[in-house]
Amino acid sequence: MNNLKQVFSTVKSSSPILYWFAMFILLLAGLSFVGLFTDDRVVQGISVWLKPLKFTISTVIYMMTVGFLINFYPYSNRKKKIINGIVAWTLLLEMIIIPLQGFRGVQSHYNQNTLFDGVLFGCMGIFIGINVILMMIFIVDTVRLKLNTEKSVQWAIFLGWAVVLLGSWVGGQMISQMAHNVGVADGGAGIPILNWSTKGGDLRIAHFFGLHGIQIIPLFALWASKKWKNSNRNQVIAVTTFSLIYAGWITYTFYQAKQGIPLIAIN
């Protein structure tokens, strides 16, 4: 809990735009949560507020992650402000569109039923595309610069960004087929809360684990740095091994989904 407080405190002081935008999006998450119980409208058999809830929570986590990790990079204050501003504004707009579409009772993703819906979906793609470019910048800079952290943690941050890029590529695959399910239509029976399909393949699983690699892998590196305090070599080996297993899991879930097989089949 203290570590979480430190993250919030660090982001609030060093990246205020990300902090306050994240707090606003967290408010949207709260409103979406309330909507689950007060609004019985559904899209594809699912509450119109479930997707806004999941996306707002995930976005808050990502924004806080960027706001915290950027302090490890030897960037000028100007460069930090530019990156923070781009991430904050693009994701804020993204998180306004998704709840807006939920409020309207229509799909936010893959929706081209009207010109307005198509424009909104196109804008979402542009906003995410901009963030993917920033991810690639982080990857390059993590390699070429000396970050203000331990070697194993820097290596984990690099691998984390690489896995996020993999997860983003999976997102691109969903857009290319204009659906996230394989073998069955989007919507329908799914794992509670996450709503991953229990009847067919679901690319969102690989997408989810990919996007959260930037949190999971560095957190593992922090654990490894405490486990092997006096051995950088063991730390790096542990981080590399864990990352390969993690990437392998993402690859497996992607392959499984493309075959139309659910992660958990429930009759």
C-alpha positions in Angstrom: 0.0 0.0 0.0 2.9 2.4 0.8 4.4 1.7 -2.6 1.1 2.5 -4.3 1.0 5.8 -2.3 4.5 6.5 -3.4 3.5 6.0 -7.1 0.5 8.4 -6.7 2.6 11.0 -4.9 5.4 10.8 -7.4 3.1 11.2 -10.4 1.2 14.0 -8.8 4.4 16.0 -8.2 6.3 15.2 -11.3 3.5 14.7 -13.9 0.5 16.7 -12.7 -1.3 16.6 -16.0 -1.3 12.8 -16.0 -2.3 12.6 -12.4 -5.3 15.0 -12.6 -6.4 13.6 -16.0 -6.2 10.1 -14.5 -8.3 11.2 -11.5 -10.9 12.5 -13.9 -11.0 9.3 -15.8 -11.2 7.4 -12.4 -14.3 9.5 -11.8 -15.7 8.2 -15.1 -14.9 4.7 -14.0 -16.9 5.3 -10.8 -19.9 6.6 -12.9 -19.6 3.6 -15.2 -19.6 1.3 -12.2 -22.8 2.9 -11.0 -24.3 2.5 -14.4 -23.8 -1.2 -14.2 -26.5 -1.3 -11.5 -28.8 1.5 -12.6 -29.0 1.1 -16.3 -30.3 -2.2 -17.8 -29.4 -1.4 -21.4 -27.2 -3.8 -23.2 -25.1 -4.0 -26.4 -24.5 -7.4 -27.8 -25.9 -8.9 -24.6 -23.6 -7.0 -22.3 -24.2 -3.9 -20.1 -23.4 -0.7 -22.0 -21.3 0.3 -19.0 -19.0 -2.7 -18.7 -16.6 -1.7 -21.5 -16.3 2.0 -20.2 -15.6 0.6 -16.8 -12.8 -1.8 -17.9 -11.2 0.7 -20.3 -11.2 3.6 -17.8 -9.6 1.5 -15.1 -7.0 0.2 -17.5 -6.2 3.7 -18.8 -5.8 5.1 -15.3 -3.3 2.3 -14.6 -1.4 3.0 -17.8 -1.3 6.8 -17.3 0.0 6.4 -13.7 2.6 3.9 -15.0 3.9 6.4 -17.7 3.9 9.2 -15.1 6.0 7.1 -12.7 8.4 5.5 -15.2 9.2 8.7 -17.1 11.1 9.9 -14.0 13.7 7.1 -14.6 14.5 8.6 -18.0 17.2 11.4 -18.2 14.8 13.6 -20.2 14.7 17.4 -20.0 11.7 18.9 -18.2 10.4 20.1 -21.6 10.5 16.6 -23.2 8.8 15.1 -20.1 6.0 17.7 -20.3 5.5 17.1 -24.1 5.3 13.3 -23.6 3.0 13.6 -20.6 0.8 16.1 -22.4 0.4 13.9 -25.4 -0.4 10.8 -23.4 -2.8 12.7 -21.1 -4.8 14.5 -23.9 -5.0 11.5 -26.3 -6.1 9.1 -23.6 -8.5 11.6 -22.0 -10.3 12.0 -25.4 -10.3 8.3 -25.9 -11.9 7.8 -22.5 -14.5 10.4 -23.2 -15.5 8.7 -26.4 -16.0 5.2 -24.9 -18.3 6.2 -22.1 -20.1 8.6 -24.5 -20.9 5.7 -26.7 -22.0 3.6 -23.7 -24.3 6.5 -22.7 -25.7 6.5 -26.2 -26.2 2.7 -26.0 -24.1 1.9 -29.0 -20.7 0.1 -29.6 -17.6 2.2 -29.3 -15.3 -0.2 -31.1 -15.8 -1.4 -34.7 -18.9 0.8 -35.0 -19.4 2.3 -38.5 -23.2 2.2 -38.5 -23.3 6.0 -38.9 -20.9 8.7 -40.1 -20.7 10.0 -36.5 -19.9 6.6 -35.0 -17.3 5.9 -37.7 -15.6 9.2 -37.1 -15.4 8.5 -33.4 -13.9 5.1 -34.0 -11.4 6.6 -36.4 -10.4 9.2 -33.8 -9.9 6.4 -31.3 -7.6 4.7 -33.7 -5.6 7.9 -34.2 -5.2 8.5 -30.4 -4.0 4.9 -29.8 -1.7 5.1 -32.8 0.0 8.2 -31.3 0.5 6.3 -28.1 2.0 3.4 -29.9 4.6 5.8 -31.5 5.4 7.0 -28.0 5.9 3.3 -26.9 8.4 2.8 -29.6 10.2 6.0 -28.5 10.4 4.6 -25.0 11.7 1.3 -26.3 14.5 3.1 -28.2 15.4 5.4 -25.4 15.4 2.5 -22.8 18.1 0.9 -25.0 20.2 4.0 -25.8 20.0 5.8 -22.4 21.1 5.0 -18.9 18.0 5.1 -16.8 18.1 6.1 -13.1 17.5 2.6 -11.8 19.1 -0.8 -11.5 20.3 -2.6 -14.5 17.8 -5.4 -14.1 14.9 -2.9 -13.7 16.0 -1.0 -16.8 16.1 -4.3 -18.7 12.6 -5.1 -17.3 11.3 -1.8 -18.4 12.6 -2.4 -22.0 11.0 -5.8 -22.1 7.8 -4.4 -20.6 7.5 -1.9 -23.4 8.3 -4.5 -26.0 5.5 -6.7 -24.6 3.1 -3.7 -24.6 4.0 -3.2 -28.3 3.1 -6.9 -28.9 -0.2 -6.3 -27.1 -0.9 -3.3 -29.3 -0.2 -5.4 -32.4 -2.9 -7.8 -31.2 -5.2 -4.8 -30.9 -4.4 -4.1 -34.6 -5.4 -7.7 -35.5 -8.8 -7.1 -33.9 -9.2 -3.9 -35.9 -8.3 -5.7 -39.1 -11.1 -8.2 -38.6 -13.4 -5.6 -37.0 -14.1 -7.9 -34.1 -12.4 -9.4 -31.1 -13.9 -12.9 -31.2 -13.0 -15.7 -33.5 -15.5 -18.4 -34.5 -18.4 -16.7 -32.7 -19.9 -13.2 -32.9 -18.8 -10.6 -30.4 -20.8 -10.5 -27.2 -22.6 -13.5 -25.7 -21.4 -15.7 -22.8 -18.1 -14.8 -21.2 -16.0 -15.0 -18.1 -17.6 -12.8 -15.4 -16.4 -9.2 -15.3 -13.7 -9.7 -18.0 -16.3 -11.1 -20.3 -13.8 -13.1 -22.4 -15.7 -15.4 -24.5 -16.3 -18.9 -23.2 -17.7 -20.1 -26.6 -15.0 -19.1 -29.1 -11.6 -17.5 -29.5 -11.1 -14.1 -27.9 -8.2 -11.9 -29.0 -8.8 -9.6 -26.0 -7.0 -12.0 -23.7 -3.6 -11.7 -25.5 -4.3 -7.9 -25.9 -4.9 -7.6 -22.1 -1.8 -9.4 -21.0 0.3 -7.6 -23.6 -0.8 -4.1 -22.5 -0.2 -4.8 -18.8 3.3 -6.2 -19.4 4.7 -2.7 -18.6 3.4 -3.1 -15.0 3.9 -6.8 -14.5 7.5 -7.3 -15.7 9.0 -4.3 -13.9 7.2 -5.4 -10.7 8.8 -8.8 -11.1 12.1 -7.1 -11.6 11.7 -5.2 -8.3 11.0 -8.5 -6.5 14.0 -10.1 -8.2 16.2 -7.2 -7.1 15.3 -7.9 -3.5 15.6 -11.7 -3.9 19.1 -11.5 -5.3 20.4 -8.3 -3.8 24.0 -9.0 -4.5 23.8 -10.6 -7.9 22.9 -8.4 -10.9 23.5 -11.4 -13.1 20.8 -13.5 -11.4 18.4 -10.6 -11.5 18.8 -10.2 -15.2 18.5 -13.9 -15.8 15.3 -14.1 -13.7 13.8 -11.1 -15.5 14.6 -12.5 -18.9 13.2 -15.9 -18.0 10.0 -14.5 -16.6 9.6 -12.2 -19.6 10.0 -15.0 -22.1 7.5 -17.1 -20.2 5.1 -14.1 -20.1 5.6 -13.4 -23.8 5.1 -17.1 -24.5 1.8 -17.0 -22.6 0.6 -14.1 -24.7 1.6 -15.9 -27.9 -0.2 -19.0 -26.8 -3.4 -17.1 -25.9 -3.3 -15.3 -29.3 -2.8 -18.6 -31.2 -5.5 -20.3 -29.2 -7.9 -17.4 -29.9 -7.1 -17.5 -33.6 -8.1 -21.1 -33.7 -11.5 -20.2 -32.3 -10.8 -21.9 -28.9 -11.9 -20.1 -25.7 -9.4 -19.8 -22.8 -12.0 -21.3 -20.5 -14.9 -23.2 -22.2 -18.2 -23.2 -20.3 -21.1 -25.2 -21.6 
